[in-house]
């Protein structure tokens, strides 16, 4: 609601849309002479005017934000009886952006909620979170870039797997805390190989061959995702229709969510699979194996028992970059031209 009085009658503008609690909103209010305009988000534009003949606004008190020191100073016609209980993200007055709103005033604290909660910064590697209503952007420190500052020059350097090498990665500590049950798993990587078969990723908990696991491999030249979400749940498999063992770079995006999975090559139409029943959580806190694994259960396709032979670059696990050279400094980097 937007009210003003120039001395000859009240202008009272109210949006038809109600404010949804717990969500950021944009409110625009403006006045030119007797005419006022009010808009909530991108909703209906409400127009109104104060009574004639006066068209100037003369004020003696300062501009208060959120509340006033004493409500006896406010006009009865304003309808103001309570202060704001909530948060203000950005304030622009007459085209000028006001900064440091929390530096002045009484009983004003720092907002702790989304989209940039101080306790859980969505920007990685010391990036600064910049809020924009319900979304955010990241300002990255030198050496990092990406939507969440998740990429670095070191994590993008291509490395060579010779068919005898595989790496171990602490998948369970990617987010900084242990997560036993996961509804979603995501791998993004660039690959270049001429081999028709080889294991790319293996994630499993325990030694039980019937337990949960996620496996990604190249089989007959095509990338393939295998899911096992419980002892008595049938194996779930999806294979891309795009062949990738042509010696060229290809970008793979592999995702598992609940009972479904998909695999996408070079931004082409993804191939998907969905189980009709079974668990929705991947019960694992194990290590992620890259390029092969020390032991594998029986019953897998033959391609999964071969280590990967080729180049890898730009590996992200759950959108977090993996520096392969930190896992094994002896991996050759002079045998793979970058993407």
N, C-alpha and C positions, 0 to 999 in steps of 0.2 A: 504494500500500500504506500502511496506517495501523496502527501498532503502539503499544501502551502497556502498562505494567506497574505496577500499584498495590502490588506487593509480595507478591502471592499468586497469580501466574500471568499469562502474557502473553495479551493480546488481539491477534490478527493478522487484519486485514481486507484483502482484495485484490479489486479490481474485476474483473469478467469481461472488460471492454473494455480493449484495449491503447491506449496513448497513441500517436497519430500524430505522427511527427516533423515539425517545421517548421510546425506549426499550433498556434494558441492553444487552451488547454483551461481549463475551470473545474473545480476540485477542491474539494469540500466535505467537511470532516472535523469531527466533533464527538464529545464524550464527556460523559455524565452518569452519575456514579457508576461502576458497572462496565460500563455499556452504551456501545458505540461505534457510530458511523454513518459510512459513507464513500460518496461518489458522484462519478463522473466525468461532467462535462457534465450532460446530462439522462438519463443511462443508469440502469442498475439500482442500487437502493439496497441497499448491503451492510451487514448488522448483525452485531455480535459482542459478546462480553463477556469480561472478564478473570476469573480464577479467584476464588472466594470465599475468605475473608469480607471482605477489605478493599475499601473503595470510595472512598478519598480519595487524591489525588495530591499528594505533597509534593516540591517541587523546590527545589534550592539554586542551580543554575546559571542564567544568563540564557537567554532565548530566542534561538537562533541561526537565521539564515535563509540557506539555500543551502549552507552548510558549517559547520564548527566549527574553532576554532583548532588543536585537537589531537584526533585521533580516539581517543586513549587515554582521553579523558574520556567517551566514549560507551559504553553497555552493549554487550557482545558479543551479547546477545539482540536488540538493536535491528536488526541486519542492516545498519547504516550503515557503509559503508567508503569512500565517495566523495562528493565535493561535487557540487552541481548545475552542469551546463554548459548554460546556457540563459538564459532571461529570466523575470522576474516582472513582471506588469503591475499587479496590484492585490492587496493583502493586507488582510484583515479578521480581527481577532482579538477574540473575545468581543463582536462587534457594533461594534467601533471600527476605523475605516479608518486604516491606517498610511500616512503620506505621507513623502516624502523618503527612500525606501529607499536610494537611491544616495548619500546624503550621509554615511552612517556605514558603517563596515566596511572590509574590506581587499580591494583589487583588484576593486572593483565599478565597471563602466563604464556609460556610457549606451547603451541599446539603440538600434540603427540600422535595424531592420527594420520591416515592416508591422505594423499598418495605418497608422501615423503616422511614416514615415521622415523624419528631419530634413532629409535632402538633397532630398526631393521631397514637400513638404507638399501633401496633397490639398485643403486648404482654401485658397481663393484670397483675394486682396486682404488679406493679412496676417492671415487668420483663424487661430485656434488649434485644432489637431487634438486631439480628446479620444478616446482609444482605449476600445473596449469589446470585449474579446476580438478576434475577427477583423474587426470592423466599427468604424466611427468616426462621430463627429458633429463639427460645427464650431461654435466660438464666434466669432461675427463681430464685427469692430470696428464702431463707429458708422457708419452710412451704407450698410452692406451687409447682405444677408440671403440666404436660400436654403440648400439642403442643403450646398453647398460655398462659401457666401458669394459666389456668383457674380452676385447681383442687386444693383442699386442703384437709387435713385430716378431718376438721370439716364438709366440704360439702359432705364427703363420709360416714358419720356415718349414719347407717340405723335407721329409726324412724317408729313408729307404729301408724297407723290410726285405730281407734276403731269403725268406722261407725257413730260417732257423731261429729267428728272433721273435719274441713276444714280450709284452710289457704288462706290468701290474699297476693298477691305478686305484686309489682309495675312493671308490665310487660312493661309499656310505658317508663320506665326510665332505661331499661337494658343497653342500649348503652351510657347512660349519657345524652341523650337529647330526647325530646319528638318526637315521630314519629306517625303521624296520620294515614298514609297510608302505608301498608306493603305488599310487593309482596311475601314475604317468611316468614314462621313461622316454627320453628323447636323445638321439644321436644325430649329429650333423658333421659331415666330413667330406673332403675332396679326395678322390682316389685316382690313381693311374696305374694300370697293370695290363699285362698281356697274358696272364695266367687265367685259366678257366675256373679254377677252384681254389678256395682258401678261406679260412676263418678270419673275420674282421673283429667281432666283439663277442665276448662270453661273460655272462653275469649269472651267478648261481649262489645258492646258500647251502652249505653242508655237502656231504658226500652221497646222500641218497640219490640214486639215479632217477627216481620217480618224482623228485621234488621240483620246486619252481625254478625256472630259468628263462633267460632271454638270450637268443643267439642270432647273430647277423653274419652271413657268409656270402661269398661269391660261389654260385653253383652253376656249372655249365656256362659260365660267362655272364650270368644274370645275378644281381643282388637279391638276397632272400632273407626273410625274417621268420624265425621260429619262436613260438611262445609255448611255455608249459606253465600253467597257473594252478597246478594241484595234482596230487597223485592219481586221482580218478577222472581227471579232465582230459579229453582228447587233445593231441598236439595240434596247435594252430599254426598254419604256414601260409605266407603270402610271398609271391615272387614278382619282381618287376618285369614288365614286358620289354624293358630297354636293356640291350646287351652292352656291357661296359669294358670287356677285355680287349679293347682295340688300341691300347697304348696311348689313349688321349685322357685328359683330365675330365672327371665327372663329379658332380656334387650330389651326395646322397643325403636325404632327410628321412630318418627312420623314427617313427613314433609308436608308442604303445600307450593306450589309455583304457583303463578298466579291462573289459573283455575284448577290446578291438586293437587293431594295429594297422599301420600303413607304411608303405615305402615309396619314396618319390625320387626320381632321377632328373637332374637338370631342369627343375621347375616344370616338368611335364606332368600330365595327369597322374595322380598317385594311384597305386594299386592297394586295395583295402581288403581286410578280412575282419569278421565279427563272429564271436562265439555266441550261441544262443543261451548258454548257461555256464555256470562256474564262478570262480572267485573273481573279484574286481581288483584285489590288491596283489601286488607282487611281493611276496614275503621273502625279502632278502636283505641282509646287511653285509653281503660278501664283497670281495674285491672285483673290480672290472678288469678283465683280461683283454688286451688289444693285440691283434695280429696272430693269435693262437692262445693255447692254454696248456698248463702242465698235465692235466688229466681231464678226460671227458667221459661221460657215461656211454654205455653202449646204446645202440638203436638209433643213432643220428645218421643223417645222410653222409655218404662217404666224403663229400667235399668239406665237411666240418672238421675232419681229422687231419686236414692239411693246413699248415701255417700259411699266412698271407705272404705273397711275394709281389712287391710293388711299392709304390710311393703313397704316402699319406700327407695331407696338409689340412690345416684349419679344422681341427677336431674340437667340437663343442659337445659336452655331455650335460644335458639339462641346461643348455644355453651358457654353460661355463666353459671357457677355453682350457684346453689341456696342452701344456707345454711338453711335448714328447721328448725333447732333449733333456729335460730335467729328470725324466724317468730313466733315461739311459743316454748318457753323454757320448757313448761310442757309436750311436747310430750315424751312418753316413749321410751327409747333407749335400755332397757334391755330385750325386748321381741322379738328382731329380730337379728338373727345371721347374720354377714356381708356376702356379696357375696364372 
